[in-house]
C-alpha cells in the first residue's frame, strides 16, 4: 500500500488494496481525520495543533512563539512524532546509529528551552519531586494575581515569592517531603520555621529566619529537616575547608568535598546520590527576577537535582541535568556544563554546596 499526503498531512490518495491507520509521517490517524501525536492532536487540513505547546518559545527561533504551529511551518524537513518538539527527519533516515546520534546531537546543541524537556533524553538515575503547594497572595511581574489562600499553579513565574522572597530552601524541602499530598503548604512550613509552632509531636522553636541576601544556609536546611522529618537524614557536602573557628570548636558539621570543584567529579557525585535515592539540594546562581540559572543579575538560590541524562556517555551535547526549581515551582532542564559553571552558593565564591536528603 502506498499513500500520498500534502506537506502538512492532508491526505491525497491511496494505491493498493489495503489501508492503514498509520499515515502522515508514519503516525496514527483516528476516525476524525486528526493525526495523533501523543501529547497533542494535529489538524492536517490547516497544519495546526488543537492545543497549545507548553514550551514558552525561543528568541532565536521566532516561529517557536506560535504555540499551535506544526514544526515551525517546515513540514518537508521536520517531524514531530511526540507533539512536544520537532525532530529533523534526516535523523530518522540516517544510515547508521552513530550518524543518527550525531544528527540528534546537533538538535540538542540548539535546544534552549529550560521549561520543555529536551528531545532524545531519558533520565537515569533520577528521583521524583512534585511541585509544592503554594498559596497566595501573589502578584508577579507578568501581572498575574492570586488572592490570599488561592492556590498558585505550578509553573507560575515567581511562585516562591508567595512564600517569601528568599524562600527557595523552604519550598524545596516542602516539595521533597511531599507535603502537598498531606494538604500542607510551603506557606505553612515557612510560618513554622520562622515563627515556631508544633509539627506533629515536635515543637519547633528555633526561630530560623532566612537571610535577606541568601535565604537559608546549608546548616539551616539540615536543622529543619532533622527537626520536622523523622525518618529522613540530611547531610551537607561543601567544597571549602573548615574555618578556623569551626576547627577550634571541633564543629565538623559537613563533609568536606573539594571534588565538587571538578566538573566531572561533581557529575559522578550527584549520580551516586541519585542512585542511592538521595535528593540533592544544590546551591546555584540564578536570576533574581525569573529564577533562571546563570542569567544575570544573579542571586543565591537552591534547586533540587532530580535527574541526569542516561545518554551522557555519548558526549557533551548529551549531558543534561533536570532540576526542580522552587522559583516557578516546576521542573527545568539545563546543559550540564553551564549548570556546573553556576553551581555555587556562598559569600566565598570558591565554595560549592550540596545538601542531600534521604528517606
C-alpha positions in Angstrom: 0.0 0.0 0.0 1.3 3.5 -1.0 -0.2 6.8 0.1 0.5 10.4 -0.6 -0.1 13.5 1.6 0.2 17.2 1.4 3.2 18.6 3.3 1.1 19.3 6.4 -0.6 15.9 6.4 -3.8 16.3 4.4 -4.5 13.0 2.6 -4.3 13.0 -1.2 -4.5 9.4 -2.5 -4.0 5.7 -1.8 -2.7 3.0 -4.1 -3.0 -0.7 -3.4 -5.7 -2.9 -1.8 -5.0 -2.4 1.9 -5.5 0.6 4.2 -3.7 1.6 7.4 -4.4 4.0 10.3 -0.7 4.9 10.2 -0.4 7.6 7.6 1.2 11.1 7.7 4.9 10.8 8.8 4.1 7.3 10.0 1.7 8.4 12.7 -1.7 7.2 13.6 -4.8 9.0 12.2 -8.1 8.5 14.1 -11.6 8.3 12.8 -12.0 12.1 12.8 -9.0 12.6 10.4 -6.9 14.1 13.1 -3.3 12.9 13.5 -2.5 11.5 16.9 0.9 12.8 18.1 0.9 11.6 21.7 0.9 14.9 23.6 -1.4 16.7 21.1 -3.6 16.2 18.1 -2.8 17.7 14.7 -5.4 19.0 12.3 -3.8 18.3 8.9 -6.2 20.4 6.9 -4.8 23.6 8.5 -1.5 22.4 9.7 -2.2 23.4 13.3 -2.3 21.6 16.6 -5.6 21.6 18.5 -4.0 22.6 21.8 -1.1 24.9 22.5 2.5 24.0 23.2 3.7 24.2 26.8 7.1 25.5 25.6 7.4 29.2 26.1 9.4 29.6 22.9 13.0 30.5 21.9 14.0 34.1 21.0 16.5 32.6 18.5 13.6 30.8 16.7 10.8 33.3 16.3 8.4 30.7 14.8 8.6 28.8 18.1 6.4 31.5 19.7 3.4 30.3 17.7 2.2 27.6 20.1 -0.1 25.9 17.7 2.1 25.7 14.6 3.4 22.3 13.4 7.2 22.0 13.2 7.9 25.7 12.6 5.9 25.5 9.3 8.7 23.3 7.8 6.9 20.0 7.3 9.2 18.9 4.4 12.2 18.9 6.7 10.9 18.4 10.2 8.6 15.9 12.0 7.0 16.0 15.5 6.1 12.4 16.5 5.6 13.3 20.2 3.6 16.6 19.8 6.2 18.1 22.2 9.2 19.0 20.0 10.3 18.9 16.4 12.9 16.5 15.1 14.9 16.7 11.9 13.5 13.9 9.7 17.1 13.4 8.4 17.9 11.9 11.9 15.4 9.1 11.4 16.7 8.4 7.9 20.4 8.3 8.9 22.0 5.0 7.7 23.8 4.2 11.0 23.0 4.7 14.7 26.2 6.8 15.1 25.1 9.2 12.3 21.6 9.4 13.9 23.1 10.3 17.2 25.3 12.9 15.6 22.2 14.4 13.9 20.3 14.4 17.2 23.3 15.9 19.0 23.1 18.9 16.6 19.5 19.4 17.6 20.4 19.2 21.3 23.1 21.8 20.8 20.4 24.2 19.6 18.0 23.4 22.4 17.4 26.5 24.6 14.1 25.9 26.4 14.6 25.4 30.1 10.9 24.5 30.7 10.5 22.0 27.9 12.1 18.6 28.2 15.0 18.2 25.7 14.4 15.6 22.9 16.1 12.2 22.9 17.0 12.4 26.6 16.0 9.9 29.2 16.6 10.4 32.9 18.7 8.0 35.0 19.5 7.9 37.7 16.5 10.1 38.8 14.1 10.8 41.7 10.6 12.2 41.6 9.9 15.6 43.1 6.4 17.0 42.7 5.6 20.7 43.0 4.9 22.1 46.4 1.6 23.5 47.4 1.9 27.3 47.4 -0.9 29.7 48.3 -1.4 33.4 47.5 -1.3 36.3 47.8 1.0 36.8 44.8 1.3 39.3 42.0 4.2 38.5 39.7 5.9 40.5 37.0 3.5 39.2 34.4 0.6 40.9 36.2 -0.8 37.5 37.3 -2.6 37.9 40.6 -3.6 35.3 43.2 -5.6 36.2 46.2 -4.8 35.2 49.8 -5.4 31.4 50.2 -5.7 30.8 46.5 -3.6 28.0 45.0 -0.7 29.3 42.8 -0.5 26.8 39.9 2.9 25.1 39.4 4.9 26.8 36.7 3.7 30.3 37.7 6.5 32.8 37.5 7.9 34.0 40.8 5.8 31.4 42.7 8.2 31.2 45.7 7.6 35.0 46.4 4.1 33.9 47.7 6.0 32.1 50.5 8.8 34.6 51.0 11.4 36.5 48.8 14.2 34.1 49.7 12.1 31.0 50.4 13.8 28.7 47.9 15.2 26.4 50.6 11.8 26.1 52.4 9.9 25.5 49.1 12.4 22.8 48.1 12.0 21.0 51.4 8.2 21.1 51.1 8.4 19.6 47.6 10.8 16.8 48.6 8.8 15.8 51.6 5.7 15.7 49.6 3.8 18.0 51.9 1.3 18.9 49.1 -0.2 15.3 49.3 -0.8 15.9 53.0 -2.5 19.2 52.4 0.4 21.2 53.9 1.5 24.3 52.0 5.0 25.7 51.7 3.5 28.8 53.4 2.6 26.7 56.4 6.2 25.3 56.6 7.6 28.8 56.3 5.4 30.0 59.2 6.5 27.1 61.3 10.2 27.7 60.6 10.2 31.4 61.1 7.6 31.8 63.8 7.8 28.5 65.6 5.0 26.1 66.5 4.0 22.4 66.7 4.8 20.0 64.0 3.1 16.7 64.9 4.6 15.8 68.2 7.6 18.1 67.6 7.7 21.6 69.0 9.7 23.8 66.6 11.0 26.7 68.4 14.4 27.5 66.8 13.0 30.6 65.1 15.2 30.2 61.9 15.0 33.4 59.8 16.3 33.1 56.2 18.9 35.7 55.3 17.6 38.6 53.3 20.5 38.2 50.9 21.0 34.4 50.7 17.9 32.7 52.2 18.5 29.5 54.3 22.1 28.3 54.7 23.1 24.7 54.2 23.3 24.3 58.0 19.8 25.7 58.5 18.4 23.3 55.9 19.9 20.4 57.8 18.5 21.6 61.1 15.0 22.0 59.7 14.9 18.5 58.1 16.2 16.8 61.2 13.6 18.6 63.4 10.5 18.1 61.3 11.0 14.9 59.2 11.6 11.8 61.3 13.0 9.0 59.2 14.8 11.5 56.9 18.5 12.2 57.0 20.3 15.4 55.8 24.0 15.6 55.0 25.9 18.7 53.7 28.8 18.4 51.3 30.9 21.6 50.9 34.0 22.1 48.8 35.6 24.6 51.2 37.9 23.8 54.1 36.7 24.2 57.7 37.1 27.7 59.1 39.5 28.2 62.0 36.6 28.8 64.4 35.0 25.6 63.3 38.3 23.7 63.7 38.8 25.2 67.2 35.3 24.2 68.3 35.6 20.8 66.5 32.4 21.7 64.8 32.6 19.3 61.9 29.0 19.7 60.6 29.6 19.0 56.9 31.6 16.6 54.8 34.4 18.4 53.0 34.2 17.6 49.3 36.7 19.5 47.2 35.8 17.3 44.3 32.7 19.5 43.8 35.0 22.0 42.1 35.7 19.5 39.3 33.0 19.3 36.6 33.4 15.6 36.0 33.6 14.5 39.6 30.6 16.6 40.5 28.5 14.8 37.9 29.7 11.5 39.3 28.9 12.5 42.9 25.4 13.7 42.0 24.8 10.5 40.0 25.8 8.4 43.1 23.5 10.4 45.4 20.5 9.9 43.0 21.3 6.2 42.5 21.0 5.8 46.3 17.6 7.5 46.4 19.0 10.8 47.6 17.6 14.3 46.9 20.5 16.7 46.3 19.6 20.3 47.1 22.2 22.3 45.2 23.3 25.9 45.5 23.4 27.8 42.3 23.4 31.4 41.0 20.1 32.3 39.4 18.4 35.4 38.0 16.7 37.3 40.9 13.6 38.0 38.8 13.0 34.8 36.9 14.9 32.1 38.7 16.7 31.1 35.6 20.1 29.5 36.5 23.0 31.6 35.2 21.1 34.6 33.8 22.3 37.9 35.3 21.5 39.7 37.6 22.0 36.7 39.8 21.3 35.8 43.4 22.0 32.8 45.6 19.4 30.1 45.1 18.6 26.5 46.0 17.3 23.9 43.5 16.8 20.2 43.7 18.7 18.0 41.2 16.1 15.3 40.2 17.8 13.6 37.2 20.8 13.2 35.0 20.7 12.2 31.4 21.1 8.5 30.8 22.8 9.1 27.4 25.7 11.2 29.0 28.4 8.8 27.7 27.7 9.9 24.1 29.4 13.2 24.6 28.8 16.7 25.9 25.6 17.5 23.9 24.0 14.6 25.7 24.9 15.7 29.2 21.8 17.3 30.8 20.5 17.9 34.3 16.9 18.0 35.4 16.1 20.1 38.4 13.1 21.1 40.5 13.3 24.9 40.7 11.2 26.3 43.6 11.2 29.8 41.9 8.5 28.8 39.4 7.7 25.6 41.4 8.3 23.3 38.4 10.9 21.2 36.6 13.6 22.8 34.4 16.3 21.4 32.2 19.9 22.6 31.7 23.0 21.6 29.9 25.5 20.2 32.4 28.5 22.5 31.8 26.6 25.8 32.2 24.8 24.3 35.2 28.1 23.4 36.9 29.5 26.9 36.0 26.7 28.4 38.1 26.8 25.8 40.8 27.8 27.7 43.9 26.2 29.3 46.9 28.2 31.2 49.5 29.8 34.6 50.0 33.0 32.6 49.3 32.7 32.2 45.5 35.0 29.2 45.5 32.6 27.2 47.7 30.1 24.8 46.3 27.4 23.2 48.4 25.1 20.2 48.2 22.7 19.1 50.9 21.4 15.6 50.3 18.1 14.4 51.9 17.4 10.7 52.1 14.4 8.8 53.5 
